[in-house]
Amino acid sequence: MSASFDDRPTDPGLTRRRAFVLLGLAVGASACRNGQAATSATSPTPAPTTQAVPPPTGPVDPETTSTSNVSTPTSATVPTTAAAAEPPTSTLAPTISCDDADDPTVETTEGPYFSTGSPQRSSLVEDKDEGTPFTLSGFVTDTQCGPVAQAKIELWHADPAGEYDNAGYRYRGHFFTADDGTFSVDTLKAGLYPGRTRHFHLKVQPPGGSVLTTQLFWPDEDGNADDGIFVASLLMNVTSDNASESGSFHFVV
């Protein structure tokens, strides 16, 4: 005998609708699990973060401080310091020797060939002159070893052949000392005048002062011993390089 609608059992069991619902739930759960796995496999692992350590505020001991704990700027601008400029080279000025500077320079005879009115010049050499170039330099000081500025120095001497120019001014001229008492003049080595040793004639006059008339001599000249005017204290300090000579002297007036 068939059961009526009212006689259906209370637990209907697995119906078609319920089967579809359960199948949908199973598929959704599987998709969620697969999506989480794919996300875990493809997502990058975040890098560990480090906290920057501020640089020390006080002096750093290089032997106790680790460089790994000190942050270093990556684009710091390092100031540059220009190298100190070397001072320009210069020639040292001659030094005055003041030994016996309180003794005035010895006077000697003027000789027969002095002429007034000589030109002021720092070189007595003319274009056609031949002989050994000679530079005379030195100082003029007072008896307290103070430099005498603007002292007038007159120089005349025989030419390389031993002759004096009594008609003109060859190997004649005058010049003045600088503010420090120094002087320098270019000429030729004086020749030997008959009966005399080799020498220069000079007159030295400080501004407003008396004129010193004297002569200067070469050392190691054979005629020095027989010259009646020669004075050893009037010897120049002469040096030679085989092509030229230079002599120096310190006048005290």
Backbone bond lengths (Angstrom), bond angles and torsions (degrees), N, CA, C in turn:
res aa  C-N    CA-C-N  psi(-1)  N-CA   C-N-CA  omega(-1)  CA-C   N-CA-C  phi
1 M - - - 1.452 - - 1.488 106.13 -
2 S 1.353 116.44 133.70 1.465 121.43 -175.48 1.485 108.97 -81.45
3 A 1.393 113.34 144.46 1.466 120.33 179.56 1.492 109.55 -82.95
4 S 1.315 114.39 147.89 1.463 120.19 176.69 1.484 109.30 -86.35
5 F 1.389 118.30 173.86 1.433 125.99 179.80 1.511 113.55 -55.01
6 D 1.378 109.81 -36.37 1.458 114.22 -176.93 1.511 111.78 -75.56
7 D 1.359 115.56 -16.79 1.463 117.56 -178.20 1.517 113.34 -92.49
8 R 1.407 121.61 13.37 1.500 123.81 -178.82 1.515 110.08 -70.12
9 P 1.279 117.68 142.36 1.471 119.61 -179.63 1.547 112.57 -65.51
10 T 1.353 114.82 149.50 1.495 120.72 -178.02 1.530 112.63 -68.55
11 D 1.319 123.02 -25.42 1.509 125.34 177.26 1.494 106.30 -104.80
12 P 1.321 114.73 96.06 1.468 116.58 -174.03 1.504 113.72 -69.73
13 G 1.390 120.59 -14.49 1.473 120.95 -179.03 1.509 111.63 83.57
14 L 1.338 120.37 -160.16 1.497 127.06 -175.55 1.508 108.38 -85.83
15 T 1.313 113.94 103.49 1.453 118.35 177.42 1.509 108.63 -89.65
16 R 1.313 116.70 171.95 1.483 120.95 -179.06 1.505 109.63 -65.43
17 R 1.340 118.93 -43.73 1.482 120.38 -178.47 1.515 109.99 -63.68
18 R 1.277 116.26 -41.31 1.483 119.25 -178.24 1.504 111.07 -67.57
19 A 1.323 116.47 -34.63 1.467 119.65 177.92 1.515 111.27 -64.30
20 F 1.328 116.83 -41.29 1.485 119.58 177.79 1.514 111.78 -65.33
21 V 1.326 116.44 -37.55 1.493 119.34 178.74 1.502 110.19 -65.01
22 L 1.303 118.50 -45.00 1.475 121.23 -179.35 1.515 110.98 -65.65
23 L 1.320 116.99 -38.31 1.481 119.21 178.60 1.523 111.27 -64.19
24 G 1.352 117.00 -39.98 1.476 120.03 178.92 1.511 111.88 -64.85
25 L 1.334 116.36 -39.58 1.474 119.18 179.22 1.530 110.82 -64.36
26 A 1.307 117.64 -39.27 1.470 121.23 -179.19 1.508 111.52 -66.28
27 V 1.318 116.49 -40.91 1.470 119.81 179.83 1.524 110.65 -66.38
28 G 1.331 117.30 -42.58 1.485 120.62 179.55 1.513 111.91 -62.14
29 A 1.337 115.77 -42.10 1.467 118.39 179.52 1.511 111.49 -63.85
30 S 1.332 116.63 -40.31 1.472 119.09 178.83 1.509 111.28 -64.59
31 A 1.350 116.65 -39.86 1.478 119.12 179.09 1.521 111.78 -63.94
32 C 1.312 117.72 -39.48 1.488 120.91 178.59 1.513 110.99 -62.31
33 R 1.377 114.35 -43.37 1.471 116.91 -179.14 1.510 111.07 -63.78
34 N 1.356 117.36 -41.70 1.476 120.65 -179.91 1.525 111.54 -67.09
35 G 1.341 117.88 -36.74 1.480 120.53 178.96 1.506 111.82 -66.24
36 Q 1.335 117.55 -40.88 1.469 120.02 177.94 1.517 111.42 -64.59
37 A 1.315 116.41 -38.11 1.471 118.96 179.58 1.504 111.19 -66.28
38 A 1.352 116.30 -41.91 1.485 118.73 179.99 1.509 111.13 -65.66
39 T 1.337 116.16 -39.39 1.473 119.27 179.32 1.514 111.13 -63.98
40 S 1.337 116.46 -40.43 1.473 119.75 178.66 1.505 111.35 -65.43
41 A 1.356 117.79 -33.76 1.468 119.59 -177.14 1.502 112.92 -76.39
42 T 1.370 117.79 -30.64 1.469 120.08 -174.22 1.507 113.57 -99.39
43 S 1.307 120.40 -17.06 1.477 121.43 -178.36 1.515 109.84 -75.41
44 P 1.382 118.35 129.32 1.482 120.27 179.53 1.509 111.23 -69.77
45 T 1.311 113.28 148.08 1.461 119.38 178.61 1.527 108.90 -79.47
46 P 1.301 121.14 122.34 1.482 121.58 -178.63 1.516 111.10 -61.74
47 A 1.383 114.22 140.46 1.473 119.67 -179.57 1.501 109.79 -72.48
48 P 1.310 114.89 145.19 1.482 118.20 178.50 1.519 109.53 -65.34
49 T 1.269 115.29 140.85 1.466 120.57 179.99 1.516 110.20 -94.78
50 T 1.372 114.12 144.21 1.469 119.52 177.35 1.511 107.74 -121.43
51 Q 1.265 116.82 146.59 1.452 122.62 -179.68 1.525 109.31 -96.00
52 A 1.343 115.89 123.47 1.479 120.00 -178.93 1.511 110.36 -64.25
53 V 1.332 114.02 135.64 1.468 120.06 178.70 1.510 108.28 -92.59
54 P 1.301 119.30 122.19 1.487 119.60 -179.10 1.522 110.71 -64.18
55 P 1.350 116.56 147.26 1.475 119.80 179.46 1.511 110.95 -64.15
56 P 1.321 116.76 152.00 1.474 120.17 -179.59 1.524 109.57 -64.28
57 T 1.322 114.07 144.41 1.474 119.77 -179.56 1.507 112.58 -89.22
58 G 1.298 119.93 -17.95 1.461 122.80 -178.56 1.511 111.13 -105.65
59 P 1.342 118.71 -173.06 1.484 122.36 177.62 1.513 111.08 -60.22
60 V 1.292 117.33 142.69 1.464 123.36 -179.07 1.509 109.59 -105.55
61 D 1.315 115.50 126.12 1.460 120.45 176.57 1.518 107.38 -86.31
62 P 1.325 120.12 113.76 1.470 121.28 -176.43 1.504 114.02 -64.23
63 E 1.353 117.09 -20.35 1.461 119.07 -177.96 1.515 111.86 -87.66
64 T 1.362 119.52 -19.35 1.462 121.47 -177.22 1.510 112.92 -114.32
65 T 1.312 118.73 -10.38 1.460 121.83 -177.98 1.518 110.17 -98.64
66 S 1.332 116.94 126.04 1.465 121.58 177.90 1.512 109.38 -81.62
67 T 1.321 115.99 133.34 1.456 119.82 179.66 1.513 112.56 -68.43
68 S 1.373 117.04 -17.21 1.457 119.44 -179.98 1.516 111.55 -74.41
69 N 1.327 118.27 -18.16 1.452 122.09 -178.85 1.516 112.88 -96.95
70 V 1.316 117.50 1.24 1.455 121.22 -178.15 1.511 108.27 -113.31
71 S 1.339 116.36 121.09 1.461 119.53 179.50 1.504 109.19 -75.72
72 T 1.321 117.68 134.58 1.464 123.84 -177.52 1.509 109.77 -114.56
73 P 1.336 118.99 125.96 1.477 119.59 177.87 1.520 110.04 -60.36
74 T 1.334 114.93 140.52 1.463 119.27 -177.69 1.506 112.79 -85.83
75 S 1.343 118.15 -17.81 1.469 119.87 -177.87 1.515 110.37 -135.32
76 A 1.336 115.95 46.76 1.461 119.58 -179.67 1.513 110.16 -73.95
77 T 1.320 115.72 143.51 1.463 121.36 177.12 1.518 108.68 -96.88
78 V 1.317 116.66 118.20 1.461 121.33 -177.25 1.517 108.91 -93.86
79 P 1.334 119.13 118.13 1.469 119.83 179.87 1.516 110.39 -67.23
80 T 1.295 115.82 141.43 1.459 121.44 178.38 1.507 109.67 -103.95
81 T 1.307 115.77 145.01 1.457 121.81 179.51 1.517 108.64 -112.42
82 A 1.318 116.88 124.38 1.468 120.67 -179.89 1.504 110.10 -66.79
83 A 1.340 116.03 140.40 1.462 120.50 178.76 1.515 109.68 -64.87
84 A 1.324 115.33 141.78 1.467 120.01 179.55 1.516 110.09 -62.60
85 A 1.351 114.53 129.90 1.462 119.47 -179.72 1.509 110.30 -70.53
86 E 1.304 115.80 135.17 1.449 119.84 178.38 1.520 109.89 -74.99
87 P 1.246 115.06 138.63 1.460 116.84 179.19 1.513 110.90 -64.61
88 P 1.304 115.00 143.43 1.452 118.39 178.22 1.504 112.18 -60.97
89 T 1.327 111.44 139.91 1.438 115.86 178.48 1.500 110.83 -72.87
90 S 1.357 115.00 147.22 1.451 119.65 179.12 1.516 109.41 -146.85
91 T 1.336 115.75 155.04 1.456 121.71 179.08 1.514 109.65 -78.09
92 L 1.316 116.43 129.90 1.452 120.29 179.83 1.523 110.54 -67.73
93 A 1.323 114.60 136.51 1.460 119.25 177.75 1.526 109.43 -71.43
94 P 1.338 118.23 145.77 1.458 119.96 178.35 1.518 111.25 -62.19
95 T 1.316 116.04 148.02 1.456 121.79 -178.03 1.520 110.32 -102.35
96 I 1.331 115.40 131.49 1.456 120.34 179.68 1.526 109.40 -74.85
97 S 1.298 116.34 129.37 1.455 121.58 172.63 1.528 107.94 -95.82
98 C 1.324 116.23 122.05 1.461 119.90 -173.23 1.526 112.77 -105.72
99 D 1.307 117.70 24.80 1.458 119.79 173.15 1.527 108.69 -66.24
100 D 1.344 115.59 127.81 1.474 121.31 -179.39 1.526 111.67 56.60
101 A 1.358 116.42 30.96 1.461 119.80 -178.56 1.524 112.52 -70.57
102 D 1.333 117.24 -11.89 1.463 119.39 178.53 1.527 111.60 -83.96
103 D 1.326 117.11 -3.83 1.464 121.03 178.05 1.523 109.05 -95.66
104 P 1.333 117.87 113.64 1.466 119.76 179.09 1.524 111.50 -60.77
105 T 1.316 116.01 152.33 1.459 121.49 177.89 1.525 110.01 -63.06
106 V 1.334 115.14 139.75 1.466 121.54 -177.04 1.529 110.38 -66.77
107 E 1.313 116.63 138.24 1.466 121.45 175.79 1.526 109.92 -89.92
108 T 1.327 115.86 150.85 1.467 122.06 175.15 1.532 108.41 -137.01
109 T 1.298 114.82 -179.03 1.464 119.85 -179.40 1.521 112.36 -68.26
110 E 1.311 115.87 149.95 1.454 121.79 177.56 1.513 112.33 -73.96
111 G 1.320 117.72 -32.90 1.463 122.01 -176.88 1.520 110.67 85.58
112 P 1.326 116.70 172.18 1.475 120.44 -172.76 1.522 115.26 -85.89
113 Y 1.346 118.70 -4.22 1.463 118.39 -168.13 1.538 114.61 -116.57
114 F 1.321 117.08 23.21 1.470 118.32 176.39 1.526 109.87 -75.41
115 S 1.335 117.24 140.25 1.461 122.71 177.37 1.524 108.95 -130.22
116 T 1.316 115.96 137.78 1.463 120.15 176.54 1.528 110.22 -82.13
117 G 1.321 115.05 165.80 1.462 120.05 174.81 1.510 115.88 78.44
118 S 1.329 118.31 24.10 1.472 119.95 179.96 1.526 110.50 -67.71
119 P 1.329 118.40 152.01 1.467 121.15 179.65 1.529 111.89 -73.88
120 Q 1.334 115.82 149.50 1.463 120.14 173.37 1.521 108.69 -82.00
121 R 1.319 117.28 122.73 1.460 121.53 -179.62 1.522 110.52 -163.05
122 S 1.321 115.22 157.76 1.466 120.84 -179.58 1.513 112.21 -101.43
123 S 1.331 117.59 0.01 1.452 122.16 176.44 1.520 108.93 -141.97
124 L 1.331 116.21 128.70 1.461 121.91 177.64 1.518 111.40 -96.98
125 V 1.319 117.75 3.63 1.457 122.14 -176.32 1.524 109.36 -85.88
126 E 1.333 116.39 133.22 1.453 121.40 176.15 1.527 109.72 -109.23
127 D 1.327 116.38 165.39 1.469 121.98 -169.64 1.529 113.46 -55.70
128 K 1.324 118.01 -42.24 1.463 121.04 -173.17 1.527 113.42 -91.35
129 D 1.319 116.84 2.30 1.464 119.44 -177.56 1.524 110.97 -72.25
130 E 1.309 115.82 139.89 1.458 121.81 175.95 1.518 108.60 -124.08
131 G 1.297 115.92 139.88 1.453 121.71 -179.07 1.514 110.08 159.49
132 T 1.317 116.33 -170.93 1.465 121.66 179.81 1.520 109.88 -87.74
133 P 1.338 119.02 117.82 1.468 120.42 177.63 1.524 110.64 -57.75
134 F 1.340 115.14 138.06 1.463 120.67 -178.67 1.523 108.90 -138.13
135 T 1.326 115.71 129.38 1.467 121.79 176.43 1.513 108.59 -111.85
136 L 1.326 115.60 122.02 1.466 121.79 177.10 1.519 108.11 -104.09
137 S 1.326 117.03 127.95 1.461 121.66 -179.90 1.520 109.55 -143.22
138 G 1.322 116.18 169.96 1.454 119.55 178.29 1.510 112.52 160.37
139 F 1.350 115.49 -153.44 1.453 123.14 -176.48 1.517 109.89 -132.08
140 V 1.322 114.25 157.86 1.459 122.07 166.10 1.525 106.69 -127.15
141 T 1.349 116.72 120.90 1.462 121.10 179.04 1.520 109.19 -130.55
142 D 1.331 114.87 167.05 1.459 119.70 173.45 1.523 109.10 -89.63
143 T 1.318 116.93 -175.54 1.466 120.33 -175.12 1.529 112.60 -74.26
144 Q 1.344 117.45 -4.93 1.472 121.82 174.14 1.531 111.17 -102.75
145 C 1.321 116.25 12.48 1.462 123.76 -179.33 1.524 112.44 67.12
146 G 1.323 116.23 23.92 1.461 119.45 174.48 1.517 110.30 -87.44
147 P 1.330 118.76 135.84 1.465 120.53 -179.32 1.528 111.01 -64.15
148 V 1.318 115.59 142.15 1.462 121.78 178.48 1.526 107.52 -105.95
149 A 1.318 115.75 109.30 1.468 120.60 179.02 1.519 110.39 -83.79
150 Q 1.313 115.50 148.34 1.468 123.13 175.85 1.532 113.25 58.34
151 A 1.315 115.45 31.24 1.467 118.79 170.94 1.524 108.27 -74.34
152 K 1.318 117.59 136.05 1.464 121.96 179.83 1.527 109.23 -88.02
153 I 1.330 115.72 129.98 1.467 121.10 178.66 1.523 108.14 -121.44
154 E 1.304 115.99 124.18 1.469 122.88 177.42 1.518 107.83 -105.32
155 L 1.335 116.50 131.61 1.466 121.26 -178.42 1.521 109.35 -129.14
156 W 1.326 115.95 132.92 1.464 120.89 170.79 1.526 108.78 -148.22
157 H 1.331 116.01 151.15 1.465 119.42 -178.21 1.527 109.83 -164.90
158 A 1.320 115.35 170.08 1.476 121.07 178.27 1.522 109.73 -72.35
159 D 1.337 115.93 152.20 1.460 120.46 177.25 1.527 109.32 -74.44
160 P 1.341 118.98 176.21 1.469 120.40 -177.62 1.520 113.66 -57.73
161 A 1.330 117.54 -21.06 1.471 120.50 178.27 1.528 112.46 -88.33
162 G 1.337 117.39 -1.84 1.465 120.24 178.06 1.518 113.70 89.66
163 E 1.337 118.71 16.94 1.461 121.37 -178.26 1.528 111.11 -114.34
164 Y 1.345 116.60 147.85 1.461 122.74 176.81 1.525 109.33 -98.87
165 D 1.321 115.22 144.43 1.472 120.63 175.40 1.532 107.05 -91.17
166 N 1.316 116.96 102.31 1.455 121.22 -179.72 1.521 112.60 -95.82
167 A 1.348 116.90 0.29 1.466 120.86 178.71 1.525 111.61 -105.56
168 G 1.298 117.60 -20.82 1.465 121.75 -178.48 1.524 111.19 -138.79
169 Y 1.320 114.50 -148.09 1.470 118.62 -174.57 1.530 112.46 -128.25
170 R 1.331 116.94 31.49 1.463 119.02 173.46 1.528 108.61 -66.64
171 Y 1.334 115.64 129.70 1.470 123.04 -178.09 1.525 111.34 59.09
172 R 1.334 114.00 39.52 1.460 121.55 174.49 1.529 107.67 -139.27
173 G 1.309 116.26 141.25 1.455 119.86 178.10 1.515 110.85 175.61
174 H 1.317 115.68 169.76 1.466 120.38 175.63 1.522 109.39 -136.77
175 F 1.332 115.45 161.06 1.459 123.22 -177.38 1.517 107.67 -157.13
176 F 1.330 117.42 175.78 1.460 122.34 -175.05 1.528 110.89 -128.46
177 T 1.324 114.82 150.95 1.466 119.08 176.99 1.523 110.24 -74.81
178 A 1.320 114.82 155.77 1.464 121.78 176.42 1.526 109.46 -79.01
179 D 1.332 115.87 179.71 1.463 119.95 -178.39 1.519 112.86 -61.41
180 D 1.334 116.86 -26.52 1.469 119.92 179.85 1.528 111.99 -93.15
181 G 1.332 117.11 10.45 1.459 120.69 176.82 1.507 114.92 83.74
182 T 1.322 119.10 3.74 1.461 121.79 -177.80 1.529 111.06 -86.94
183 F 1.321 115.03 159.39 1.462 121.37 175.31 1.516 109.48 -150.17
184 S 1.337 115.62 160.73 1.459 121.44 175.59 1.517 108.56 -159.11
185 V 1.335 116.44 138.76 1.455 121.91 179.65 1.522 108.54 -146.36
186 D 1.330 116.14 143.15 1.464 121.88 178.21 1.523 110.23 -103.75
187 T 1.315 115.65 138.14 1.460 121.80 177.96 1.522 108.19 -154.32
188 L 1.329 117.70 -160.75 1.457 122.59 173.04 1.521 108.90 -116.58
189 K 1.305 115.39 157.37 1.459 120.40 178.88 1.522 109.63 -61.80
190 A 1.328 115.69 128.79 1.474 120.44 -177.42 1.520 110.69 -64.95
191 G 1.337 115.63 140.60 1.462 120.36 175.87 1.519 110.85 -81.70
192 L 1.311 115.18 174.69 1.479 120.61 -178.66 1.532 110.08 -89.19
193 Y 1.320 114.49 113.87 1.468 120.21 173.94 1.531 107.90 -80.00
194 P 1.346 117.38 136.67 1.480 119.89 -175.99 1.542 112.35 -54.11
195 G 1.312 115.87 130.10 1.458 121.92 178.34 1.522 114.69 85.46
196 R 1.327 118.01 -1.31 1.470 121.13 -178.85 1.527 110.31 -127.15
197 T 1.321 113.69 157.35 1.461 118.92 170.01 1.524 109.19 -82.61
198 R 1.298 116.90 171.19 1.468 120.50 -177.78 1.538 109.42 -68.54
199 H 1.350 117.25 134.20 1.462 119.85 -175.39 1.526 112.37 -161.87
200 F 1.345 114.95 163.18 1.462 124.47 169.33 1.527 107.98 -113.12
201 H 1.338 116.98 148.63 1.464 123.08 169.95 1.529 108.47 -102.39
202 L 1.350 116.55 139.14 1.468 119.51 179.60 1.527 110.72 -145.64
203 K 1.334 114.16 153.01 1.456 123.24 167.80 1.521 106.63 -129.02
204 V 1.318 117.01 131.19 1.465 122.58 -179.27 1.520 108.46 -123.52
205 Q 1.326 116.78 125.34 1.465 121.14 -178.43 1.522 110.64 -134.84
206 P 1.358 117.65 116.01 1.467 119.64 174.12 1.519 109.48 -71.91
207 P 1.335 118.18 159.07 1.463 119.92 -179.66 1.536 111.59 -56.45
208 G 1.324 115.90 121.57 1.462 120.39 179.41 1.509 114.56 73.00
209 G 1.338 118.36 8.08 1.460 121.16 -176.33 1.517 112.72 -107.88
210 S 1.309 114.82 -176.74 1.462 121.43 -179.81 1.516 110.62 -79.51
211 V 1.328 115.87 156.76 1.458 122.19 -179.42 1.527 109.81 -88.71
212 L 1.337 115.75 129.16 1.461 121.92 172.15 1.523 107.85 -96.45
213 T 1.327 117.51 121.14 1.469 122.52 175.91 1.518 108.15 -106.87
214 T 1.321 116.73 124.59 1.453 119.56 -175.17 1.528 110.43 -154.90
215 Q 1.331 116.33 -176.83 1.459 123.52 176.59 1.525 108.79 -136.57
216 L 1.326 115.80 155.88 1.460 121.88 175.22 1.520 108.95 -120.54
217 F 1.357 115.05 147.21 1.460 120.37 -173.19 1.527 111.62 -126.90
218 W 1.335 114.99 156.30 1.462 122.78 175.57 1.531 109.44 -87.79
219 P 1.288 118.54 141.15 1.464 119.84 174.20 1.533 110.93 -74.85
220 D 1.295 116.59 159.00 1.471 123.58 173.63 1.525 113.40 61.84
221 E 1.341 117.66 24.71 1.463 121.10 173.87 1.530 108.86 -86.26
222 D 1.323 115.67 135.94 1.470 119.52 -178.88 1.530 111.95 -61.84
223 G 1.357 116.24 -30.88 1.467 118.51 -176.22 1.508 114.29 -81.48
224 N 1.328 119.18 -4.88 1.464 119.80 -177.78 1.533 111.70 -61.09
225 A 1.298 116.76 -42.27 1.466 119.87 -175.06 1.517 112.05 -66.76
226 D 1.314 119.36 -28.66 1.463 122.16 -176.31 1.522 113.50 -100.93
227 D 1.313 117.00 -0.93 1.469 120.29 -178.70 1.527 109.49 -85.13
228 G 1.353 116.28 124.44 1.468 119.76 -177.04 1.519 113.62 -73.99
229 I 1.329 118.91 -11.33 1.469 121.29 -179.54 1.535 111.48 -102.32
230 F 1.311 116.34 -15.57 1.460 120.64 -176.08 1.532 111.31 -58.10
231 V 1.356 115.81 135.82 1.468 123.68 174.82 1.531 107.47 -131.22
232 A 1.329 115.64 127.12 1.470 119.27 -174.66 1.528 112.37 -62.85
233 S 1.346 118.20 -31.42 1.468 120.11 -178.76 1.525 112.30 -71.04
234 L 1.337 117.30 -7.88 1.460 121.36 179.29 1.529 112.34 -101.49
235 L 1.319 117.30 14.80 1.462 121.31 175.64 1.525 111.04 -72.06
236 M 1.307 116.13 132.49 1.460 120.34 173.89 1.524 109.93 -78.28
237 N 1.310 115.54 157.65 1.467 121.50 169.42 1.523 106.76 -90.05
238 V 1.328 116.68 102.44 1.462 121.54 -171.34 1.527 110.20 -106.71
239 T 1.329 115.89 134.00 1.457 122.15 173.62 1.521 108.81 -124.36
240 S 1.337 116.35 154.79 1.460 120.96 -176.77 1.520 110.24 -140.47
241 D 1.353 115.72 145.84 1.461 120.57 173.74 1.524 111.37 -118.01
242 N 1.321 116.59 22.84 1.467 125.23 179.29 1.531 113.02 77.47
243 A 1.312 118.25 -20.08 1.461 121.01 177.91 1.525 111.55 -109.86
244 S 1.317 116.79 -24.28 1.455 121.63 -179.22 1.526 109.17 -152.50
245 E 1.325 114.88 169.29 1.459 120.94 178.03 1.514 109.55 -132.58
246 S 1.309 114.13 157.61 1.469 120.18 173.79 1.524 108.02 -141.05
247 G 1.320 115.32 144.55 1.456 120.87 179.73 1.522 110.53 -134.47
248 S 1.304 117.21 149.26 1.466 121.31 179.47 1.514 109.59 -132.73
249 F 1.358 113.67 153.61 1.450 119.08 179.80 1.533 108.50 -155.92
250 H 1.354 114.44 147.22 1.463 122.26 178.55 1.520 108.89 -110.73
251 F 1.344 115.72 109.12 1.468 121.10 177.30 1.529 109.67 -88.10
252 V 1.322 115.74 137.02 1.475 122.28 174.32 1.510 107.42 -119.04
253 V 1.335 116.68 121.89 1.470 120.77 -176.76 1.525 110.42 -125.36
